[in-house]
Amino acid sequence: MRPSLWLVLGLVAISCLAGVRPAAAQPWPGLDLRITPTEEPQGVVNTLRLLLLLTALALAPAFLVMMTSFTRIVVVLAFVRSALATQQTPPNQVLIGLALFLTFFTMYPVWQEIQTQAVQPYLGGQVSQEQALESAARPLRDFMLRQTREKDLALFVRLGKMEPPRTREEIPLRVLIPAFAISELKTAFQMGFLLYVPFLIIDLVVASTLMSMGMFMVPPIMISLPFKILLFVLVDGWYLVVKSLLESIR
């Protein structure tokens, strides 16, 4: 194709594009955040409450980990995977997802009490915000106290230089939450140790058998892994682990 023909086609395309009018611009919604003076103290209080709510939502993952049974569940599931020596099987997403749903299952009665005693009365205007927070903390406090050892509570009471509480209601959350966390970790490690024992026995038996046969170049993990998976499947391991976790929490 000759250059003159290319020039003609280019001029035709430019003329066609020049005749096309742009579509009318569509208005876009805008967001305007302003700080304006106010003469009503209630406006400042509502703004501070909104900021506190956003802060609480940002700290919600920490609350989920430290004030529920999530810590115990996810640590025990991680111990199961380590005992099986299956590397990243099941993957972290599966273990965390299972731990989350088991946490929702175990914490559902507590949430029902919070919903009945605090959320619904507050939304109905029957109680103030301070009374609703106090009522919401009561079921959660009872749950954590059932799972917390007295030794751990005494540790934080002593380190906080507090007077020994006479009743359960006098225990502040700043003492109860860390005591509950280390109690959950101790319980999770105890359960993890019991889960490790049968798989450790299989590893020892396989390793001693290979050494007696003179197979020093074969890694024992390659031989013991199928036997550990077979044992775990035959005894319905996931059922037993989840059952033990739920029974230990209730």
C-alpha positions, -999 to +999 in steps of 0.1 A: +000+000+000+014+034-010+021+062+015-005+085-002-032+059+006-021+058+042-023+096+044-059+096+029-070+070+054-055+089+083-073+122+073-106+103+070-102+088+106-093+123+120-124+138+104-146+111+118-132+115+153-136+152+151-173+149+144-179+128+176-190+149+205-180+138+240-208+125+262-221+147+289-201+144+320-219+124+348-218+139+383-198+119+408-206+118+445-182+138+467-172+133+503-167+164+524-153+160+559-152+192+579-146+202+615-170+230+624-176+247+658-207+238+677-224+252+707-240+219+717-219+196+739-240+166+727-225+170+692-190+166+706-201+136+727-216+119+696-184+125+677-163+110+704-186+080+706-181+075+669-143+076+672-144+051+701-166+028+680-142+029+651-113+023+675-131-008+689-137-021+654-100-017+646-092-037+677-118-064+671-093-090+658-073-086+691-105-090+711-114-121+691-080-137+698-076-127+734-111-130+748-125-161+732-115-197+727-098-190+694-063-192+709-067-227+723-084-240+691-059-226+666-028-237+687-041-273+691-049-275+653-013-263+646+000-290+669-019-316+650-004-305+617+031-305+632+026-339+648+016-353+614+046-336+598+025-328+567+042-294+561+015-270+550-013-295+547-039-285+557-030-249+548-031-220+572-063-207+557-081-239+564-069-241+600-077-205+607-111-208+591-119-240+611-108-223+643-130-193+636-161-213+630-154-235+661-149-203+680-183-190+668-199-223+678-184-222+714-190-185+719-226-185+706-242-190+741-222-161+754-232-139+725-269-148+731-266-136+767-249-104+755-277-099+729-304-104+755-290-086+784-271-057+768-277-051+730-315-053+728-321-032+760-297-006+747-312-004+712-346-002+728-335+028+749-341+009+782-305+013+796-277+037+791-245+030+772-225+025+805-251+000+818-251-018+784-213-022+785-214-035+820-241-060+812-222-071+781-190-077+800-207-099+826-213-131+804-179-127+788-163-123+823-180-155+835-168-174+804-132-163+809-133-171+846-144-206+839-113-212+818-088-193+839-066-208+866-065-192+900-027-192+898-026-171+867-052-146+882-031-143+913+000-136+893-015-105+876-032-094+908+001-094+926+020-078+898-007-051+895-002-044+932-040-048+938-060-058+968-071-094+964-107-093+950-134-107+972-159-114+945-158-123+908-172-090+898-143-071+914-118-087+891-110-060+865-107-070+828-071-057+826-062-085+850-086-112+837-078-109+800-040-117+802-046-144+829-072-160+806-047-158+776-019-176+794-043-202+808-055-209+773-020-213+760-011-237+788-042-258+781-034-258+744+002-270+749-010-298+773-034-310+746-007-307+719+017-328+740-009-356+743-015-354+705+023-356+698+029-388+718+014-415+695+030-399+664+063-398+682+061-435+690+055-442+653+086-421+644+107-440+669+095-474+657+102-466+621+136-451+628+147-481+649+135-505+622+153-487+594+185-486+615+183-524+622+178-530+585+209-509+577+189-484+556+207-453+569+202-433+537+164-435+538+149-406+559+126-420+585+100-393+579+093-407+544+084-441+558+066-429+590+044-402+573+020-427+555+016-447+587+008-416+607-017-404+582-032-439+581-035-440+619-050-406+620-076-416+594-085-449+610-092-434+644-111-405+628-086-380+642-103-348+632-135-359+649-116-367+681-096-335+681-127-313+676-147-332+701-119-329+727-116-292+720-153-285+724-156-306+755-127-289+771-141-254+765-176-262+777 
